[in-house]
Amino acid sequence: MKKDRLKWLLLSPVIIYALVLILLPIVYIFILSFQTSGPYGETIYNLTFYNYIELIKSIYIKVFAVSFGIASITTIVCMIIAFPFAYFLREKSARTKTLVTTLVMLPFLTNSLIRLYGWIVLLRKTGIVNTILMNTGITDHPLSLMYNTFGTCVGMVYTLLPFMILPLISACEKIDGSLIEASHDLGASKFQTFIHVILPQVRTGLFNGSLMVFIPSIGYFFISDILGGGKVMLIGNLIKNQFYTARNWPFGSAIAIILIIMTFILIGLYKRSGGKMDDLGGA
């Protein structure tokens, strides 16, 4: 009995935090999403599904499509960069792994906005990248590397890459090298070894990393504002604009609820797909 009381006493701060700062705001946003906004930005409390019906318009569907497109590109690029890095690191010493992991986490000690503004110095038309390209004769005019989709994707990849690297480092450490040697001895090509031996062993890390990159990249509106110049509208930008500019809190709440539902769907698909792949692997 005393152990149960102690357990609940230790858990109570987390439970209170979850209820007050997570659950209650979500419940309030959910209720608010079924209300309407008045001419002066005030909330009119009358039950309506108008906000959700409004989301069917093509202009909002396009925002969702662009958001998922950029999130998919970000996830794939992060995966392409992170996997060779993590795989190469698996054979290094524990000291090297600790040092590299620390270096991966080091950017988090600096404010993300400051780091993004650093990319402006690199990508603007008079920036370092364009200067190098023109001085080496690769191009005779400055390229538009920011204030567009490309700049937004660069910022997304830079900001979210550590979230792909860390799960893959953990997954690659568990790769059984004897299975790789056996596949080579049996005449398998490097590609066959990768698909049938290496990839199944790191699928959990790939799932975790993809989830941790894809979901935030849908809502990171500040990256689109800084490196996209406000020209790339993501779901996060749309929500921010409804709350701060249009003063239409009910409609912004409806978009937020849809985003939360999408997040839960992605997590559900992740768990379901992971379960199926585990079953196949066990077979």
C-alpha positions in Angstrom: 0.0 0.0 0.0 2.8 2.4 0.9 4.6 1.5 -2.3 1.5 2.4 -4.4 1.1 5.7 -2.6 4.8 6.5 -3.2 4.4 5.6 -6.8 1.4 7.9 -7.3 3.2 10.6 -5.4 6.2 10.5 -7.7 3.9 10.3 -10.8 1.7 13.2 -9.6 3.8 16.1 -11.1 3.9 14.4 -14.5 0.2 13.7 -14.4 -0.7 17.3 -13.3 1.6 18.6 -16.1 0.0 16.4 -18.7 -3.5 17.3 -17.6 -3.0 21.1 -17.2 -0.6 21.9 -20.0 -1.4 19.2 -22.6 -4.9 17.7 -22.2 -6.9 20.7 -21.1 -5.5 23.0 -23.9 -6.3 20.3 -26.5 -9.8 19.9 -25.1 -10.3 23.7 -25.3 -9.0 23.9 -28.8 -11.3 21.0 -29.8 -14.3 22.9 -28.3 -13.2 26.1 -29.9 -13.0 24.5 -33.4 -16.8 24.1 -33.4 -17.4 27.8 -32.8 -17.4 30.8 -35.1 -15.5 34.0 -35.2 -17.2 37.4 -35.1 -16.4 40.5 -37.2 -14.0 41.9 -34.6 -12.2 38.6 -33.9 -14.4 37.6 -30.9 -15.5 34.0 -30.5 -19.2 33.3 -30.9 -20.1 30.2 -29.1 -22.6 28.3 -31.3 -22.1 24.8 -32.4 -21.1 24.6 -36.1 -19.1 22.4 -38.5 -18.3 25.3 -40.8 -14.6 25.5 -39.9 -14.1 21.8 -40.9 -16.2 22.2 -44.1 -14.1 25.3 -45.0 -11.0 23.1 -45.0 -12.3 21.2 -48.0 -11.6 24.3 -50.2 -8.8 23.8 -52.8 -6.6 26.6 -51.3 -6.3 24.7 -48.0 -5.9 21.3 -49.6 -3.0 22.8 -51.5 -1.4 23.9 -48.3 -1.8 20.4 -46.9 -0.3 18.9 -50.1 2.7 21.3 -50.0 3.3 20.6 -46.3 3.3 16.9 -46.9 5.5 17.2 -49.9 8.1 19.3 -48.1 7.9 17.0 -45.1 8.5 13.9 -47.3 11.5 15.5 -49.1 13.0 16.5 -45.7 12.5 13.0 -44.3 14.1 11.3 -47.4 17.0 13.7 -47.6 17.7 13.3 -43.8 17.6 9.6 -44.2 20.0 9.6 -47.2 22.5 11.7 -45.2 22.0 10.1 -41.8 22.2 6.4 -42.7 25.7 6.3 -44.2 26.9 8.5 -41.4 25.4 6.2 -38.7 26.5 3.0 -40.5 30.1 4.2 -40.8 30.1 5.2 -37.1 29.1 1.7 -35.9 32.6 0.3 -36.2 34.3 3.2 -34.4 35.4 3.1 -30.8 33.1 4.1 -27.9 35.1 7.3 -27.4 34.7 8.3 -31.1 30.9 7.5 -30.9 30.5 9.6 -27.8 32.5 12.5 -29.4 30.5 12.4 -32.6 27.1 12.2 -30.8 28.1 15.2 -28.7 29.0 17.1 -31.9 25.6 16.2 -33.4 23.8 17.5 -30.3 26.0 20.6 -30.0 23.9 22.8 -32.3 21.0 22.5 -29.9 22.9 24.6 -27.4 22.3 27.6 -29.7 19.0 29.1 -30.5 17.5 27.6 -33.7 16.5 31.1 -35.0 20.1 32.3 -34.7 21.4 29.2 -36.6 18.7 29.7 -39.4 19.8 33.4 -39.8 23.3 32.0 -40.3 22.0 30.2 -43.4 20.9 33.6 -44.8 24.5 34.6 -44.9 25.3 31.4 -46.9 22.3 31.3 -49.3 21.4 34.9 -50.2 22.3 36.2 -53.6 25.4 37.9 -52.3 26.2 35.1 -49.9 29.1 32.7 -49.6 27.6 29.9 -51.7 26.7 32.1 -54.7 30.0 33.9 -54.4 31.9 30.5 -54.7 29.7 29.3 -57.5 30.3 32.5 -59.6 34.0 32.7 -58.8 34.6 29.1 -59.9 32.6 29.7 -63.1 29.9 27.2 -62.3 27.3 29.9 -62.8 27.5 33.4 -64.2 24.6 34.8 -62.1 23.5 34.4 -58.5 21.0 31.5 -57.9 17.8 31.9 -55.9 18.7 29.6 -53.0 16.3 31.0 -50.4 12.9 32.6 -50.1 11.5 29.6 -51.9 10.8 25.9 -51.4 14.5 25.0 -51.8 15.5 27.3 -48.9 12.7 26.0 -46.8 13.8 22.4 -47.4 17.4 23.3 -46.6 16.3 24.8 -43.3 14.2 21.8 -42.5 16.9 19.3 -43.2 19.5 21.3 -41.2 17.2 21.6 -38.2 15.8 18.1 -38.1 18.8 16.0 -39.3 19.9 15.2 -35.7 16.5 13.6 -35.0 17.3 11.2 -37.8 20.9 10.6 -36.9 20.5 9.7 -33.3 18.0 6.8 -33.7 20.0 5.4 -36.6 23.2 5.5 -34.6 21.5 3.4 -31.9 20.0 1.1 -34.5 23.3 0.6 -36.4 25.1 -0.3 -33.3 22.9 -3.4 -33.0 23.7 -4.7 -36.5 25.0 -8.3 -36.4 28.2 -8.2 -38.5 28.2 -12.0 -38.7 25.1 -11.9 -40.8 26.7 -9.5 -43.3 29.7 -11.8 -43.6 27.5 -14.8 -44.1 25.6 -13.0 -46.9 28.9 -12.2 -48.7 30.0 -15.8 -48.3 26.8 -17.1 -49.8 27.4 -14.9 -52.9 25.0 -12.0 -52.2 25.8 -8.7 -53.8 26.2 -5.5 -51.7 22.7 -4.3 -52.7 21.2 -7.7 -51.8 23.0 -7.6 -48.5 21.7 -4.1 -47.8 18.1 -4.9 -48.6 17.8 -8.3 -47.0 20.3 -8.2 -44.1 21.1 -4.6 -43.1 17.8 -2.8 -43.7 15.7 -5.2 -41.6 18.0 -4.8 -38.7 17.8 -1.0 -38.7 14.1 -0.6 -39.6 13.1 0.4 -36.1 15.7 3.3 -36.2 14.4 4.3 -39.6 10.8 4.4 -38.4 11.7 6.4 -35.3 13.8 8.9 -37.2 11.3 9.3 -40.0 8.5 9.9 -37.5 10.6 12.4 -35.5 11.5 14.3 -38.7 8.2 14.1 -40.7 5.8 15.3 -38.0 7.7 18.5 -36.9 8.5 19.5 -40.5 4.8 19.9 -41.1 4.4 22.6 -38.4 7.8 24.4 -38.2 6.4 27.7 -39.5 9.4 29.7 -38.4 11.7 28.0 -40.9 9.3 28.8 -43.7 9.1 32.4 -42.5 12.9 32.9 -42.4 14.3 30.8 -45.3 11.1 30.6 -47.3 10.4 34.4 -47.0 6.8 33.7 -46.2 6.3 32.5 -49.7 5.9 28.8 -48.8 2.7 28.2 -46.8 2.8 25.2 -44.5 0.1 24.0 -42.1 2.0 25.6 -39.2 2.0 28.9 -41.1 -1.7 28.6 -41.7 -2.4 28.0 -38.1 -0.2 30.9 -36.9 -1.8 33.3 -39.4 -5.3 32.4 -38.2 -4.4 33.0 -34.6 -2.2 36.1 -34.9 -3.2 37.8 -38.2 -6.8 36.9 -39.1 -7.8 36.6 -35.4 -10.0 33.6 -36.4 -9.3 31.4 -33.5 -12.1 28.8 -34.2 -10.8 28.2 -37.7 -7.2 28.0 -36.5 -8.3 25.5 -33.8 -10.0 23.4 -36.5 -6.7 23.2 -38.5 -4.8 22.4 -35.3 -7.2 19.5 -34.5 -6.8 18.1 -38.0 -3.0 18.3 -37.6 -3.2 16.5 -34.3 -5.4 13.8 -35.8 -2.9 13.4 -38.7 -0.1 13.0 -36.2 -2.0 10.2 -34.4 -2.7 8.5 -37.7 1.0 8.6 -38.6 1.9 7.2 -35.2 -0.7 4.5 -35.7 0.6 3.6 -39.1 4.1 3.6 -37.8 3.2 1.1 -35.1 1.1 -1.0 -37.4 3.8 -1.1 -40.1 6.5 -1.8 -37.6 4.5 -4.7 -36.2 4.0 -6.2 -39.7 7.7 -5.9 -40.5 8.7 -7.5 -37.2 6.4 -10.4 -38.0 7.9 -10.8 -41.4 11.4 -10.6 -39.9 10.5 -13.3 -37.3 9.2 -15.6 -40.0 
